[in-house]
Amino acid sequence: YTMEKTPNLRKAVALISGGLDSMLAARVVKDQGVHVEGLNFFTGFCVEGHTHAIRNRKGGKRNNALWVAEQLGIRLHIIDVIEEYKDVVINPRHGYGANLNPCLDCKSFMVGKAREWMEQNGFDFIVTGEVVGQRPMSQRKEAMKLIERESGLDGLIVRPLCALVLEPTIPETEGWVDRSKFKAITGRRRLPQMELAKELDIGDYPCPAGGCRLTDPGFASRM
């Protein structure tokens, strides 16, 4: 097993939503020789959650997060956080984004859970597919810094898709990863991600943008 053979190998845990961004972020870091494993948190509200089956070209069904992990050749850990997540939805400290979506609290919660997993399993840092400006509430530079402070992960969250517009992280300054191979993607357009997928020879990939049922007006109204 890779980690046993090379005990000094750096290990990263990637948040895998099942969308294109997280797939690309994990791949870019894995391609640098870092041992990567994925985490997928099941809240019950994510469109890409494992209750959401989509049909592939052969007419079958697939779980996108598991499918992404298989394409990347990494182990995926699916963690049920439904009970803990209820309080995030009902009592968000930073308020709601669109409709009933506790966007900023949600990201802090997931990063905090990832930190717990990282420490328990001896990993070194966290990788996310976040892009500055892609989501108005949680993916602003100020919000990203807030999330790091609240989760106790200052400098240990690597965002490969937009790293070049952010301050260098500890893995970058310590040489665990090569910052020059990261990107400077910003904004809501997905074309840069699609171009990167083509560059990495990724021809089949999930819907570029996942989603949260809590942002849907009808679903939020019923909730």
C-alpha positions as CSV (number, residue, x, y, z in Angstrom):
1,Y,0.0,0.0,0.0
2,T,1.4,3.4,-1.0
3,M,1.4,5.1,2.4
4,E,3.1,2.1,4.1
5,K,5.9,2.0,1.5
6,T,6.6,5.7,1.7
7,P,5.8,6.9,5.2
8,N,7.0,10.5,4.5
9,L,4.5,10.9,1.6
10,R,2.2,13.9,2.1
11,K,-1.4,13.0,2.5
12,A,-4.4,15.2,1.5
13,V,-8.1,14.7,2.1
14,A,-10.2,16.1,-0.7
15,L,-13.8,17.2,-0.3
16,I,-15.6,15.4,-3.1
17,S,-19.1,16.7,-3.9
18,G,-19.5,14.7,-7.1
19,G,-19.2,17.8,-9.3
20,L,-16.5,18.8,-11.8
21,D,-14.7,21.3,-9.6
22,S,-13.8,19.0,-6.8
23,M,-12.8,16.3,-9.3
24,L,-10.3,18.7,-10.9
25,A,-8.9,19.9,-7.6
26,A,-8.3,16.4,-6.4
27,R,-6.7,15.4,-9.7
28,V,-4.3,18.4,-9.8
29,V,-3.0,17.6,-6.3
30,K,-2.9,13.8,-6.9
31,D,-0.8,14.4,-10.1
32,Q,1.8,16.0,-7.9
33,G,2.5,12.7,-6.1
34,V,0.4,13.5,-3.0
35,H,-1.6,10.6,-1.6
36,V,-5.2,11.8,-1.9
37,E,-8.4,10.3,-0.4
38,G,-11.9,11.8,-0.7
39,L,-14.6,12.7,1.8
40,N,-18.2,13.1,0.9
41,F,-20.6,14.4,3.5
42,F,-24.2,13.2,3.2
43,T,-26.6,15.9,4.5
44,G,-29.7,14.8,2.7
45,F,-29.9,18.1,0.9
46,C,-27.2,18.0,-1.8
47,V,-28.4,17.3,-5.3
48,E,-25.3,15.2,-5.8
49,G,-25.9,13.2,-2.7
50,H,-26.0,9.4,-2.8
51,T,-29.8,9.4,-3.0
52,H,-29.7,11.3,-6.3
53,A,-29.3,8.8,-9.1
54,I,-28.6,10.0,-12.6
55,R,-28.7,7.9,-15.7
56,N,-25.5,7.4,-17.7
57,R,-25.2,6.6,-21.4
58,K,-25.8,2.9,-20.8
59,G,-29.1,3.5,-19.0
60,G,-27.8,2.6,-15.6
61,K,-27.5,4.7,-12.5
62,R,-24.4,6.1,-10.7
63,N,-23.5,7.9,-7.6
64,N,-21.4,10.8,-8.9
65,A,-19.1,11.1,-5.8
66,L,-18.3,7.4,-6.0
67,W,-17.9,7.6,-9.7
68,V,-15.5,10.5,-9.5
69,A,-13.4,8.7,-6.9
70,E,-13.3,5.7,-9.2
71,Q,-12.1,7.8,-12.1
72,L,-9.4,9.4,-9.9
73,G,-8.3,6.1,-8.5
74,I,-8.8,7.2,-4.9
75,R,-10.6,5.9,-1.9
76,L,-13.8,7.7,-0.9
77,H,-15.3,7.9,2.6
78,I,-19.0,8.8,2.7
79,I,-19.9,10.2,6.1
80,D,-23.6,10.6,7.2
81,V,-23.9,13.9,9.0
82,I,-27.7,14.3,8.8
83,E,-28.3,14.6,12.6
84,E,-25.5,17.1,13.2
85,Y,-26.4,19.1,10.1
86,K,-29.9,19.8,11.3
87,D,-28.7,22.5,13.7
88,V,-26.7,24.1,10.9
89,V,-29.9,24.5,8.8
90,I,-32.1,25.6,11.7
91,N,-29.7,27.9,13.5
92,P,-27.1,29.3,11.0
93,R,-24.8,31.8,12.8
94,H,-24.1,33.7,9.6
95,G,-27.6,33.6,8.2
96,Y,-29.0,32.2,5.0
97,G,-28.0,32.7,1.4
98,A,-30.6,31.8,-1.3
99,N,-33.8,30.8,0.4
100,L,-33.0,28.3,3.2
101,N,-29.4,27.6,2.4
102,P,-27.0,28.2,5.3
103,C,-24.1,28.5,2.8
104,L,-21.3,29.9,5.0
105,D,-22.2,27.8,8.0
106,C,-22.5,24.8,5.8
107,K,-19.0,25.2,4.4
108,S,-17.5,25.9,7.9
109,F,-19.3,22.7,9.2
110,M,-18.0,20.5,6.4
111,V,-14.4,21.9,6.6
112,G,-14.5,21.4,10.4
113,K,-15.6,17.8,10.0
114,A,-12.9,17.3,7.4
115,R,-10.4,18.6,9.9
116,E,-11.5,16.0,12.5
117,W,-11.1,13.3,9.9
118,M,-7.7,14.6,8.8
119,E,-6.4,14.6,12.4
120,Q,-7.8,11.2,13.3
121,N,-6.3,9.6,10.2
122,G,-2.9,11.3,10.1
123,F,-3.4,13.4,6.9
124,D,-1.6,16.7,6.3
125,F,-4.0,19.1,4.6
126,I,-7.4,19.6,2.9
127,V,-8.2,20.1,-0.7
128,T,-11.4,21.7,-2.0
129,G,-12.7,22.7,-5.5
130,E,-13.7,26.2,-4.4
131,V,-13.4,29.1,-6.9
132,V,-13.3,32.7,-5.8
133,G,-16.5,34.5,-6.8
134,Q,-18.3,31.3,-7.8
135,R,-20.8,31.5,-4.9
136,P,-21.7,34.9,-3.5
137,M,-21.8,34.0,0.1
138,S,-19.2,31.3,0.9
139,Q,-16.7,31.7,-2.0
140,R,-15.4,35.2,-1.4
141,K,-11.8,35.8,-0.2
142,E,-13.1,37.2,3.2
143,A,-15.5,34.2,3.6
144,M,-12.7,31.7,2.8
145,K,-10.5,33.2,5.5
146,L,-13.4,33.2,8.0
147,I,-14.0,29.5,7.3
148,E,-10.4,28.7,7.9
149,R,-10.4,30.6,11.2
150,E,-13.6,29.0,12.4
151,S,-12.4,25.5,11.6
152,G,-8.9,26.0,13.0
153,L,-7.3,25.3,9.6
154,D,-5.5,28.5,8.8
155,G,-3.2,27.8,5.9
156,L,-4.1,24.1,5.6
157,I,-6.9,24.4,3.0
158,V,-5.5,24.1,-0.6
159,R,-7.8,25.4,-3.4
160,P,-5.9,24.4,-6.6
161,L,-8.4,26.0,-9.0
162,C,-8.0,29.5,-7.6
163,A,-4.8,29.3,-5.6
164,L,-2.9,31.9,-7.6
165,V,-5.3,34.6,-6.6
166,L,-5.0,33.7,-2.9
167,E,-2.2,33.9,-0.4
168,P,0.1,30.8,-0.4
169,T,-0.9,28.1,2.0
170,I,1.4,26.1,4.2
171,P,1.6,23.1,1.8
172,E,2.6,25.5,-0.9
173,T,5.3,27.4,1.1
174,E,6.6,24.2,2.6
175,G,6.9,22.6,-0.8
176,W,4.4,19.8,-0.2
177,V,2.8,20.9,-3.5
178,D,3.9,23.0,-6.4
179,R,2.0,26.2,-6.5
180,S,3.1,27.0,-10.0
181,K,0.9,24.2,-11.3
182,F,-2.3,25.6,-9.7
183,K,-4.8,27.9,-11.4
184,A,-6.2,31.4,-11.1
185,I,-9.8,30.7,-11.9
186,T,-12.4,33.2,-10.7
187,G,-16.1,33.9,-11.2
188,R,-19.1,31.9,-12.1
189,R,-18.1,30.9,-15.7
190,R,-17.3,27.2,-16.0
191,L,-15.4,27.3,-19.3
192,P,-12.0,27.4,-17.5
193,Q,-12.8,24.2,-15.7
194,M,-14.0,22.6,-18.8
195,E,-10.8,23.6,-20.6
196,L,-8.8,22.2,-17.7
197,A,-10.7,18.9,-17.9
198,K,-9.8,18.7,-21.6
199,E,-6.1,19.5,-20.7
200,L,-6.2,16.6,-18.2
201,D,-7.8,14.3,-20.8
202,I,-11.0,14.0,-18.7
203,G,-13.7,13.5,-21.3
204,D,-16.6,12.3,-19.2
205,Y,-17.3,14.3,-16.1
206,P,-20.3,15.1,-13.9
207,C,-22.5,18.2,-14.3
208,P,-20.1,21.2,-13.8
209,A,-22.3,22.6,-11.0
210,G,-24.0,20.5,-8.4
211,G,-26.5,22.2,-6.2
212,C,-28.4,22.2,-2.9
213,R,-32.1,21.5,-2.5
214,L,-32.3,24.2,0.2
215,T,-31.7,26.9,-2.5
216,D,-34.9,25.7,-4.4
217,P,-37.8,28.1,-3.5
218,G,-40.4,25.3,-3.5
219,F,-38.4,22.9,-1.4
220,A,-37.3,25.7,1.0
221,S,-40.9,26.8,1.4
222,R,-42.0,23.3,2.3
223,M,-39.1,23.0,4.8
